[in-house]
Amino acid sequence: MMFDSVLIANRGEIAVRIIRTLRAMAVRSVAVYGDADRDAPHVRAADLAVRLPRGYLDAGGIIEAALEAGAQAVHPGYGFLAENADFARRCAEAGLVFVGPPPGAIEAMGDKIRAKATVARAGVPVVPGAAEPGDDLLGWNDFPALIKPSAGGGGKGMLLLRTAAELPDAVESARRTALAAFGDGTLLVERFVETPRHIEIQVMADAHGNAVHLGERECSLQRRHQKIIEEAPSPLLDPATRERMGAAAVEAARSVGYVGAGTVEFIVPGGPGPIEFFFMEMNTRLQVEHPVTEMVTGLDLVELQLRVAAGEPLPFGQDAVRLEGHAVEARVYAEDPSRDFLPTGGRVLALREPADVRVDSGLAEGMIVGSDYDPMLSKVVAWAPDREDALRRLDRALASTAILGVTTNIAFLRALLTHPEVVAGRLDTGLVERHLADLAGGPVPDEVLAAAALVFHSRAAGDPAGDPWDVADGWRLGERAWTDHRYAKVRGPAGDAEIEVNGRSLGRGGIELEAGEAAVTVAGTTRRYLVAGDRDLVWLGRDGQAWPFPRHEPGDPGDRPGGARTGDGVVRSPMPGTVLVVKAAEGDKVTAGQALLIVEAMKMEHTVTAPHDGVVAELRVRAGQTVELDAVLARVTPCE
C-alpha cells in the first residue's frame, strides 16, 4: 500500500521538488528544518514542518521527527544522509521505510574501491587504478592521474595530478577533505582519461527482480569536477551504444541487488574511433540532474521511487522506455566564476525566475545564502523537440532569471550554453577550464555604469555630500593604483542628464524608477534593470547578470570589498567560510606563493598564500574560526 505520510530528510530545491510529487499523489509531506531555514520555501510548502535542533545530519533527530509526525517513510533526497547505509538501517529498525536502496547496496557502491571490484566481476569495464589499504598511492607512476576519496561523491576531494611530485600534498589534501565530508579518509588513484566525456545512465529497479535503464545524461560540462550543465540524451551516443551502456548499467545494479533509483556513471574517452566506456561509480540515490531524464521519458522518478519503496513492481519494462525530444538543465550556484568559482553568499534582495520552463528552486526573497550548505540555489530546465531549440530555450530562460544580493554563475552559464563547442556537441570535462577566460565575463559595460550612476544620482538629488561616484583614483606614492577604476558621472537632472563614463561622454540620458525597477535611457536606447539594495550595496540586474555597486566609497580605496590590493601585504579571505588549517605563525619568514592558511566553505578548500616574500607580521585568525568574504586574515611585511 502507498504511504499516507512521508518525511523529507533534506532542504532546498530537492525538498520542494519531492513535496510537489507527494502533493500530486495525495500523500502528506513532512519537512524538517534547521534554525537558519525556519522560513525557507520547503518549510512553507510542506503539510507539516518539524525543527531539527541539531541540524540535517542528525540521523536520530530525523527518525524521531518522522515517528512523532506519524510518517511511514523517509525520503532522503540527495546529499546529507541519502547514501548513508547506517541511516537506512536505523530507519528500518524504527519501523520506517527508507526511500532508497538496501543498506548492502549503498555500502557496496558507496565504497569506490569495492564498487569497482564488484562491477568488474559482473563484466563491466573499469579504469585502471590503485587503492588503499593494499596499494601504495605514493608509488603510483601512471600520469596524469586522479586521486579521489573512496567514500566520496560530487567531486569533493578529487584532484588531478600531472606529476609524481604533486602526490604527497594531494594525498594530504584529499584525505583531509574526505574525512571532513564523508568521515572516511580512504583514497584511490586512477589513470586520468584525457579529454573525457562524463555520461551516466539512469537505472530503476524494484524488489521483484525487475531492472531497467531510462537512457543516458551527458554531464561533461563541469567545473571543479562538479556538473553545471546536463542534458538528455547525449549528443554523442547512437542507439546501439546507448543500449550497450544501458545494459552494463543494469548489470552493475543487479550485481549488488539494487532496488530503487540509481545512476551508473561512465567515463568515455574522447577522440576518433569506436566509443569506449569505463565504469566510474554508482550514485545510490536520486541525482541532481534527474529532471532532464523525466522530461525526455515523461516519467516522475520520485513517484517511481515511492512506489518501489512501497513494494510495487515497476509498471513497465525496458521495451516501453522511449526518449522524446531533448532536455538541458543548468545549475544556478552562489559562486563567482571570475574568482575560480569560489562560493559567495548574502541576502536575496530581489528574485525573478522564469515561468515558461521548469524551475526547481529553493529560493525566496529575503532568505540568507550562507556557507553551511552546498552553494546550488536552483535548477533551470528546458525541453524542446531538438537539442538546438532546447539550448536556445534554456538561454532565454536564464536571461529572464534575476537574483540580486548574491553573486551567481548565471551569466557564465549563458556564455557556456552559446559557446561554439557546446552548440556543436563537442564536449569534454576540460572544456570549461580551457575556455574559462572567455566564459567568466569581463568588465562592467559602459551602459551599466551609466545606469548605476543615474540610479545613484536620482536617489542622491539634493544630497550635500555630492556625487557618490566622484571618488579618488587610488594613486599611491611608489605603488600601483589599487584597482582598475570605473567612473560614471551625470550632470543635470536625472531625467535629462549628461552622462560621462571613464572620461568619455555617452550623451544625454534619463531614468524612471518604479517598484524595484529602473527604465534607463542612454544615448537613445532604453534598457530595463531590476534594482535592489542593502546597507552596503546597490544591485542592478539585467539579462541574467547582476552587478553590485558600493553605496558610499570609504576613505581608503583599499577597504572596498572585493577590491584588488597590490603591495600592502594584507591577506584576505577569498570566500565566506571557516579557517581549516593555519600553516604559518607570526614572525615566520615566508616566500611569495607559500601557503599560509586553508579556508573551507561548502566542503571546498582554498589555499591562501603569501603575496610576496617577507615576514608574517600579523595573524588574525585561528583554525576553526568563521570568516567573511574579504576578511583580513594576515599581513606579510617585506624583509628589510
N, C-alpha and C positions, 0 to 999 in steps of 0.2 A: 504494500500500500504506500502511496505517496505521503510524504511528511506533511504534517499540519503546520510546523513551525521550524525555521532554520536560522541558526545564528551565524553571522558572517564574521569570522575572526580576522578582519582586515579593515582598512581605511581607504579614503581617497576614491579615485575613479573606479577601481575594481569593485569596491564595496557598493558604490552606486549602481554599477552595471549588474551585479548579482541581484540586488534588490529589484531591479527592473524586471528580470525574469521571474523572480518569486512572485511579484505582483501579478504578472501575466498568468501565472499558474495558480493564483489564489492561495498562495502559501504565505503565512505570516513571517515577516522578516524581523530579525533581532540584530541590531547593530551594537558594537562596542566602541568605546572611545576613551582616549587619554584626555587629560585636562586641557591640553592645547587644542583639542578637536571638539570641544563642547558644543560649538555652534557650526560644525562642519556640515557640508551638504549630505554626506552619508548618514549622519545622525538625524537630520531633518527628514530624510527620505524614508527611513525605516518605520515600521509599525511600532517598534519599541527599541529604546536605546539604553544600554547599561554601561555605567562608568567602570573603567579599569584603573584602580588606584596605582597599580604597578606597571602599567603600560601593556603594549600589544604582544610582548614576548613572554608575558606571564601565563604559561600554559594552565596552571592551576586556577588562576583567576578567571580565565576564559571558560574553562569547564564548569566552574562554579556558577558563572553568569548564565551559561546555557541551561543548567539544571534549574536555577531559580526562575528563569524566564519560561520554562516549560518547553524548550526546544528539543526536538528529537534528533537533529543532525547539526553538524558544524561544517560550514564551507570555509576553507582557509584562504581562498583567493590565490594570490601568489606572493612570494616573499614571506617574511616573518616565519610562521610555523607550517607553511604549505608543504615543505619537504622534510618534515621532522617526524621520523618513524616513532620516536618515543611519544610524541604528542598524539599520533594516530592510535597508539596502543592505549594511552590513558583515556582517550575518548571512548574506546570500546569497553574498557573496564568500568567506565562511569555509565554505560548503557546508551551512549551517544554514537550515532553513525558518523564516521569521518568521510566527508565527500572527497574521496581521493583513492589512490591505490592501496593495496595491503602494505603493512609495515615492511614486510620482507622485500617487496619490490622497490620501495623507497630506499631501503638500505643497499640493495644490490646496485641500483642505478645512481644513488647519491654519492657513492664512492667511485670516482672516475677510474681508479685502478682496477677495482673489482668489476666494474661495468665493462671495461674493455675486454677483460678476460672472458667474461660471460658471453658477450655477443660474438666474440671471435670463435668460441666453441660452437656457436649456432651458425657459423659460416658467414658472418657479416665482416667486411674488410675494415681494418683499423689502421691508424697511423703509427709507425714505429716510434718507440719511446722507452724511457726508463722510469722506475717508480720506487719510492720508499715503501717499506724499510729495507727491502732487499738490495736495491741498487745504490751506487754512489753517484749522486747527482753532480757533485763537483768534478767527477771524472768524465762527464758527458763531452763528446768531441764532435758531434754532428751539428754544424751550424749553417744557417740560422736555426734557432730553436725557440720554443715557447715553454716557459715554466709556469705552472698553474697549481692552485690548491686542489687536492683530490676531492675534498668535500664541497668545492665551490660552485659558483654559478654567476651569471651576469657579468662575466669579465673581471670580477673583483680579484685582485691579487695576481692576475695574469700579466706576464712580462715577456716582451720579445727581446731576445739576445742575439747579437751578431758574432760575439767572440767569447772565448773561454774566460777572458779577464773579467767579464761582466758577471760571471756566475756567483761569486761569493756575496756581493751586495744584493743581487737579485734574489738569491735564496733567503737572505735575511729579511728583505722587504716583503717577499711573497709569504713567508712563514708568519710574519707579524700580522699581515692583513688577514691571512687565513684564520689565525687564532682569534682575532677580533671579530671577524664577520661570521665565522662558521664554528668556532670552538674546536677546531681540529687543524693542526699545523702540518699535516702530511702533504707532501708535494710530489708532483711528477713532472717530467720534462718530455717533450715530443719534438720530433722534426717539424720545423715550420715549413709549410707548403707555400711557395711563392705565388703571388697574385691569386690567392684562393677565392672561391665563392663559398658563401655560407648558405646552405639550403637545408631546410628542415621539413620533416614530414609529420603531419598531424595524425595521430592514431587514436582510436577509440575501441575499448574492449569491455565486455561485460563479464559477469560471474558465471555465465553459461557456456563459456568456451568460444564465443564469437569475438572476432577482432577484425577491424577494417582500417584502412587509411583514407584520409579525406584530402588527398593531394598535398602539394608542397607550398612552402612560402620561401621566397627569396629574401634573405636577410643580410646581404653582403654590405649594405651601406651602414657603416659603423664608425664610432669614434671611441677611443679608449677600450676597444674590444666589446663595446656595448652597442646594440642596434639603435638606429634612429629612424630609418625608413624601411618598411617591409611591404612586400606585395605578393599577391597570389593571382594566377600561377607565376612561376619563374619564366622570364623571357628566354632562358637557356634551354629548358628541357623539352624534349619531344615526347610523344605519348609512350613510346617504348621505354625510354629511360625513366620516365615517371613511374611506370609500373615496376621496373626493376628496383628503384629506390623505395617505392611503397612496400613491395614485398619484403625487402630487407628490414624495413622499419617494423613491419608486423612481426617478423621473426624475432627481432630484438625484444619487442614487447612480450611475445609469448615465452621467451627464454627465462623470464623472471615471474611468470604468472600474473601479468599486469591486468588490472581492472580499472576502468575509468578513462579520462582524457590524459594524453601524454604527448610529448613531442620528441622525436628522434632527430638529432642534429647531425648533419654530414658536412664534411669539408670536401669541396670539389676543386681539384687543381685546374688552374687556367691554362690556356694555350690550345693549339690545334689538336686534332685527333679525336678518338673516341672519348666520351665522357666517363671519367673515373670518379668514384666517391669513396670516402672513408668515414667510418663512424667516429664522432667526437664525444657525444654524451647524450643522455636522455634526461629531459626535464619531466619529472613525475608530477606534473601539475598543469593547470591552465596557463597558457603563455600570454604575455602582454599583447602580442600581435594576433591573438585568436580572432579579432573581428574580420580580418581580411579573408580568412577561411570561411567564416559564417556568411560573408557577403557573396562569395562565389559558389557556395554549396547550398545556400538557403537554409542551413541548419542553425539551431541555437545550441552551442556547445555547453552552456551552463545547464540548460534544460536536460540535455543528454547526460551530463554528469549526475544530476539529481536523480534521474530515472534509473540509471545504472546503480547508483548508490542505494536506491530503494529496492533493488533486486530485480528490476525489469530487464528483459533481454533487449538487445539493440533492435529497433524496429525496421531495420533494413540490412541488406548485405552489400558486399563490395560492388556488385554489378549495378546497384541502384545509385551509386555516388556519381554525380555529374558536376563538372565545373563550368559555370556560365559567366562570361564576361571577365572583367579584370578589376581588382581592388588594390588600393595603395593606402598605407597608413603612415602618418608622420607623428612622432612623439614630440610633444612640446615639453621642453625641460627648462627649469630655472638654472640657467648656466650662461656663461659668457664665451661664445666661440672665439672672440678676439683675444681671450686670456687663456687659451688652451683648454676651453670648456670647463673652467673652474665653476663650482656651484655658486649660485647667488642666493639672495633672499630679500625679504621685505614684505610690506603690506600691499595687498592687491587693492589699488586705489580705484581702478576702473576696469571693467571686463566686458568684452564683446565677443561672442562665439557664434560661428555660422549656423544658420538654421536649415540649409539645403543639403547638408551631408551628415554623416554620423559623427557625433562628438561624444566620446566617453571622457567625462571630466569630473574632477573633484574640487573644482574652483568655485569661489564665491567672492563677491566684492567684500572687502573688509578683513578677509582672513589673512593670517600671517604665514608666510612661507619661510620656514626655518631650516636649520641644518640637521634636525633629528631624523628625518626620513629621506627616502630616495627623492632626487630632485625632479622626477617626472610629474608634470602637472596635469596633462590631459593627452588625449589621442584624437587626431582628426583623420577621418577615414572616408575615402571617396570611391565610388563604384561607377563603372561605365562599361559599355559593350566591348571596348577595346582598350589597350594599355595607353595609347596616346591620349585618348579623351579622359581616362582616369587620372593621368598625371596633370592634365590641364585643370580638371575639376578640383583636384586637391590644392593646386597652386592658388586658384581663385578663392578657395575656402580659407587658406592661410592668410591671404591678403585681407580678408574681411575679419580676421581674428585680431583682437587688441587686448593686451594685458599691460596695464600701466602700474608702476610701482615695483615691479620685479623685472630684472633683465632676463630675457628668454632667448631661445635659439630660433625664433620664428623666421626672421629674415634670412638666417643661414639655411633653414630648411627650404625656403623658396629658391634660393640660389642653387641649392643642390638638386632640387627637382627639375630645374631647367638647364642643368649642365649638359653639354652635348653628349658626354659619355653615358650619362644616366638616361637621357632621352633615347639613345641608341641601344640601351640594354647591355652595354659593355661594362659590367660591374665586377668589382672585387673588393675585398675587405680593406685594401690600402688606398682606395680611390680618394676618400676624404682627406687623408693625410697628405697625399701628393698635391692636391689642389686647394689646400686649406687657405693659402694666401689669397686666392681669388674668391673663396666662398665666405670668409669670415667678415667681409664688409670693409668699407673704407671710411674716410672722414665724413662728418655730418654734411649733407648737401647744403649749398648756399640758401636755397629756398626754405629749408627747415630752420636754419639760423635766423633768417629774416622773420619767419613765423614766430619763433621764440621771442625775438626782440619785440615784435608787435604785441605779443601776449603780455610781456613784462611792462611794456610802455603803457598799454591800456590800463593795466592794473595799478601802475605807479604814477598815473597822471596826478599832478599836483603834489607829489611827494618831494619835499625839500632835499631829500638825500640824493636826488638826481637820477641819472640813467644807471640802472644796476649792471649794464653791460660795459660801462665805461671804466675798465679796470687797468691796472698797471701791467706791463708786459713781462714781468718776471725776470728782467735782466739782473745779473749779479756780477759783482766785480770779480774777474778772473775765472768765471764759470759760465757754462752754457745756460740758456734760458731753461726753465723747469719743464716746459711742455710746448707742444705746437699750439699756438694761440689762435683762437677763432673769435672774431669780433663781428657784432651785428649792432647797428645803431639806427635809430629812427629820429627824424626831425619833423616836428609839426604834429598836428592832431592825429591820433591813432587811426581815424577813419580816412585820412588822406595824407599819409606821411611820406617823406623822402627816406628811402631805405639804403643803408650802406653796409656791405658785408666785406670784411677784410680790406677795407680801404677802397672798395670798388662800388660804385653806385649801381643799384638794381632798378632805379626809377621809383615811381610812386606806388604806394600800396595801401591797403586798409584791412581792417579786421572786424568781424562780427562775432561776439562771444555770447553763447546761449546754452544753458543746460549742459555744461560739461563739454561742449563742442565749440570749435572756432572755425569760421569760414575766413580763410586768409587769402587775400589777393595780392600778388606780387607780379609786377610787370605785365599786367593784363590777364594773368592766369590765376584762377581761384581753386584752392585745394582745401579740403575739409580735414580737420585734425580733432582727435579726441584729446581732451585736456584734463589733467588731474594733478593735484599737488599735495604734499605733506609739509611738515615743518621745514625740511631742508631743501627739497627739490620740487621743481615743476616738470611734469612729464608731458610730452607730446607724442601722439601715436597716429600712424597712417600707413596703409598698405602692408600691415603685418609687422611694421617696425615701430620701435618706441625709443625715444631719446630723452634722457634726464638732463635737466639744467639746474645748477645751484640757484637758490633764491637770492642769496647775497654772497658776494665774494669776500672771504676772510682777508685780514690784513696781510698775511703771509701766503702767497700763492702756493707754497709747498704744503699747506694744510688742506688744500682742496681734496675731497675724497676721490680716490682713483687717479689723481694726478701723477704724472711721471716725475721722478725726483732724481737728479743727477748730481753726484759729488757730495751729498750731505751725509752719506753713510748710514742713514736711517733705514732699518729693515722693517718692512710692514707685512702684515698677513695678506696673502693673495686671495683669501676667501674667508667667509664666516665658518668657524669650526672649532676644533679642540687641538691644543698643542699635544701631540702624541709623544714626541721624543725631543729632548734638548741635548744637542751634541757638542755644545761649547759652554764655556764658563767665562764670567767676567775676568778680564786680564789675559785671556788666551790670545796668542798670535795666530792669525788666520790668513789664508790666501784667497784671492778672488775666485769665486765659484765653490768654495768649500762649504759643505753642508753645516748649517748652524742649528736648524730645528726642522722637525717634520710636523706639518699641520694636517689634520684629518677632518674630512667632512663627508657624511653620507658614504662611509666606508671607502673613501678615495683619499690617498695620501698625496701630499705635495711637499717636496723638499725645498726649504727656504735657504738660500745661500748667501755668502758674504759678497757685497757689491764690489769690493776691492781688497787689496792687501791691507792689513792693518791689525789693530788690537780691538777686541770686544770690550768697549768702554762701558757699555750698559747692557744689561739683560733684564727685561721687564716681566718675563713670563716664566712659568714653570710647567712641567709635564702635568697634563690633566686640566689645565686652565682653558676656559672657553674664551674665544676672541672673536671680534667682529671684523668685517672686511676693512682692510687698510689700518687695522690697529697696529700701533708701534710695538714691535717685538724686541728689537735690539738696536744698538748703534755701534758701528765699526769706525774707529778713527784711524787715519793713515799713520803708518810708522814714521817717526821723525827721520 
